[in-house]
């Protein structure tokens, strides 16, 4: 009986190492993360410098677009680096082979999380640094960090939810590029929600992705959030827990179970 917890810890540790190696070797995921986060960040920063140099006034383009940068970066991790690999494992039979071993489903999935959570944390640190460089105070960094981490966890859990039952790899790849665009258009990260008719605004404001963008922008720019900050944090945290539970509960090893 006393040997069970160490064995389970070893299993989780080995899965975490394996998943980390697989992600580093996944060229598609690495390119998607770099293009959707680092490249956009560098592009906006470069445009800031050009505009500032031409007008002799700070443009703050990067500062006003940090919700766009964070959302695209987090969604790349959630979809291209999470949903797509898990669906690929199922489509080529790796999960079916694992189902014939003593490996636990929970250990497999929990071991999949650390490297992706680490990337989201690293992206959050860079976003916080950009926010402070753009004029935010160090005192604002901690609440912003909470919003980024909860929002990143919520979007990541959505990636696991999509992967829990999907079997078509081509469809997963298509969704990995369509869903971020839809989220950017409906959350206020790319376009302000007030350009839409009021019924559409109300519909978009009910989306969890909008909660994250609205909370982040309210903290960064001093606007009024949909709900008080604590309520928004609690809502996103509860949504993350709920999605994570459903993802783990209904995740299947193979095409038919």
C-alpha positions in Angstrom: 0.0 0.0 0.0 2.8 2.4 0.8 4.4 2.0 -2.6 1.3 3.2 -4.5 1.8 7.0 -4.1 5.5 7.0 -5.3 4.5 4.8 -8.2 1.8 7.2 -9.2 4.1 10.2 -8.8 6.7 8.5 -11.0 4.1 7.8 -13.6 3.0 11.5 -13.6 6.6 12.6 -13.7 7.5 10.4 -16.7 4.4 11.5 -18.6 5.4 15.2 -17.9 8.9 14.6 -19.3 7.6 12.8 -22.3 5.0 15.4 -23.2 7.6 18.2 -22.7 10.0 16.5 -25.2 7.2 15.9 -27.7 6.2 19.6 -27.6 9.7 20.8 -28.1 10.0 18.5 -31.1 6.6 19.5 -32.5 7.6 22.0 -35.2 4.0 23.0 -36.0 3.3 23.9 -32.3 6.6 25.8 -31.9 6.1 27.8 -35.0 2.5 28.6 -34.1 3.5 29.8 -30.7 6.3 32.0 -32.0 4.2 33.5 -34.8 1.1 34.1 -32.7 3.0 35.6 -29.8 6.6 36.6 -30.3 6.2 37.8 -33.9 3.1 39.8 -33.1 4.8 41.3 -30.0 7.9 42.2 -32.0 5.8 43.7 -34.9 3.7 45.9 -32.6 6.9 47.0 -30.7 8.6 47.9 -34.1 5.6 49.8 -35.2 5.6 51.7 -31.9 9.2 52.7 -32.5 8.5 53.8 -36.1 5.5 55.9 -35.2 7.3 57.4 -32.2 10.3 58.2 -34.3 8.1 59.9 -37.0 5.9 61.9 -34.7 8.1 62.4 -31.7 5.2 61.2 -29.5 4.7 57.8 -27.9 2.2 55.7 -29.9 1.4 53.2 -27.2 0.3 50.8 -29.9 1.8 47.7 -28.1 0.2 48.8 -24.8 -3.3 49.1 -26.3 -2.9 45.7 -28.1 -1.7 43.5 -25.2 -5.0 41.8 -24.9 -4.7 40.8 -28.6 -1.2 39.5 -28.0 -2.1 37.6 -24.9 -5.2 36.0 -26.4 -3.5 34.9 -29.6 -0.5 33.5 -27.6 -2.7 31.6 -25.1 -4.9 30.2 -27.9 -1.9 28.9 -29.8 -0.9 27.0 -26.7 -4.5 25.8 -26.0 -5.2 24.6 -29.6 -2.1 24.0 -31.7 0.0 22.8 -28.8 -2.7 21.0 -26.9 -5.8 20.0 -28.9 -4.0 19.0 -32.1 -1.3 16.7 -30.5 -3.9 14.9 -28.3 -6.2 14.4 -31.3 -3.2 13.1 -33.3 -2.4 10.6 -30.6 -5.9 9.3 -30.8 -6.1 9.3 -34.6 -2.9 7.2 -35.0 -3.7 4.8 -32.3 -1.3 5.8 -29.5 -4.1 6.3 -27.0 -5.5 2.9 -27.9 -2.2 1.3 -27.1 -2.0 3.2 -23.8 -5.4 2.0 -22.9 -4.0 -1.6 -22.9 -1.4 -0.7 -20.3 -1.7 0.1 -16.6 -1.2 3.9 -17.4 -3.8 6.0 -15.8 -5.8 8.5 -17.9 -5.5 11.2 -15.2 -1.7 10.8 -15.1 -1.5 11.0 -18.9 -3.5 14.2 -19.0 -2.1 15.9 -15.9 1.4 15.1 -17.2 0.4 16.9 -20.4 -0.2 20.2 -18.6 3.1 21.4 -17.0 5.0 22.3 -20.1 2.0 24.1 -21.5 1.3 25.9 -18.2 5.0 26.9 -18.2 4.7 28.5 -21.6 1.6 30.4 -20.6 3.4 31.7 -17.5 6.4 32.8 -19.6 4.1 34.6 -22.0 2.4 36.3 -19.0 5.7 37.5 -17.7 6.6 39.0 -21.0 3.2 40.7 -21.3 3.5 42.1 -17.7 7.0 43.4 -18.6 5.5 45.1 -21.8 2.7 46.6 -19.7 5.1 48.0 -17.1 7.4 49.4 -19.9 4.3 51.0 -21.4 3.4 52.9 -18.3 1.6 50.5 -16.0 2.9 50.7 -12.4 4.6 47.8 -10.7 1.7 47.8 -8.2 -0.7 46.9 -11.0 1.4 43.9 -12.0 0.1 41.5 -9.4 -3.6 41.9 -10.3 -2.7 41.8 -14.0 -0.8 38.6 -13.4 -3.8 37.0 -11.7 -6.0 37.9 -14.6 -3.4 36.5 -17.1 -2.9 33.3 -15.3 -6.6 32.6 -14.7 -7.5 33.6 -18.2 -4.6 31.5 -19.6 -5.7 28.5 -17.6 -9.3 28.9 -18.8 -8.3 29.0 -22.4 -6.0 26.0 -21.9 -8.8 24.0 -20.3 -10.9 24.7 -23.4 -8.2 23.1 -25.5 -8.4 19.9 -23.5 -12.2 20.0 -23.7 -12.0 20.0 -27.5 -9.5 17.2 -27.5 -11.5 15.0 -25.1 -13.6 13.4 -27.9 -12.4 14.6 -31.2 -11.0 12.0 -33.6 -10.5 13.9 -36.9 -7.0 15.4 -37.0 -7.7 17.5 -40.1 -10.8 19.0 -38.4 -8.7 19.7 -35.3 -6.1 21.6 -37.4 -8.8 23.7 -39.0 -10.4 24.6 -35.7 -6.9 25.5 -34.3 -6.8 28.4 -36.8 -10.5 29.3 -37.0 -11.4 29.4 -33.3 -8.7 32.0 -32.4 -10.0 34.3 -35.1 -13.6 33.9 -33.9 -12.5 34.6 -30.3 -10.6 37.7 -31.4 -13.6 39.1 -33.3 -16.1 38.3 -30.4 -14.1 39.1 -27.3 -13.1 42.7 -27.9 -9.4 41.9 -28.3 -9.3 42.8 -32.0 -12.3 45.1 -32.5 -14.2 47.0 -29.7 -17.6 45.3 -28.9 -19.4 48.6 -29.2 -19.2 48.4 -33.0 -21.8 45.6 -32.9 -25.6 46.0 -32.3 -26.6 45.8 -28.7 -28.1 42.2 -28.9 -24.9 41.0 -30.4 -22.8 42.8 -27.7 -24.9 41.1 -25.0 -24.3 37.7 -26.6 -20.6 38.2 -26.9 -20.3 39.5 -23.3 -21.6 36.1 -22.1 -18.6 34.3 -23.7 -15.8 33.3 -21.2 -13.1 34.6 -23.6 -14.7 38.0 -23.4 -14.6 37.9 -19.6 -10.8 37.6 -19.9 -10.3 40.3 -22.4 -12.7 42.7 -20.7 -11.1 42.2 -17.3 -7.5 42.5 -18.7 -8.4 45.7 -20.6 -10.2 47.2 -17.7 -7.1 46.7 -15.5 -4.7 47.9 -18.1 -6.6 51.0 -19.4 -8.7 51.9 -16.4 -12.1 51.2 -18.0 -15.1 49.7 -16.2 -15.3 45.9 -16.3 -18.5 44.0 -16.9 -18.5 42.9 -13.3 -16.3 43.7 -10.3 -12.8 42.3 -10.5 -13.2 39.7 -7.9 -16.4 38.4 -9.5 -14.7 38.2 -12.9 -11.8 36.2 -11.4 -14.1 33.9 -9.6 -16.2 33.3 -12.7 -13.1 32.5 -14.8 -11.7 30.2 -12.1 -15.0 28.3 -11.8 -15.3 28.0 -15.5 -11.7 26.6 -15.7 -12.4 24.1 -12.9 -15.7 23.0 -14.6 -14.2 22.6 -18.0 -11.2 20.7 -16.6 -13.4 18.3 -14.8 -15.6 17.7 -17.8 -12.5 17.2 -20.0 -11.0 14.6 -17.6 -14.3 12.9 -17.0 -15.2 12.4 -20.7 -11.7 12.0 -22.2 -11.5 8.8 -24.1 -8.5 6.8 -25.1 -9.7 5.7 -28.5 -12.2 6.3 -31.2 -14.9 4.0 -29.7 -15.0 3.3 -26.0 
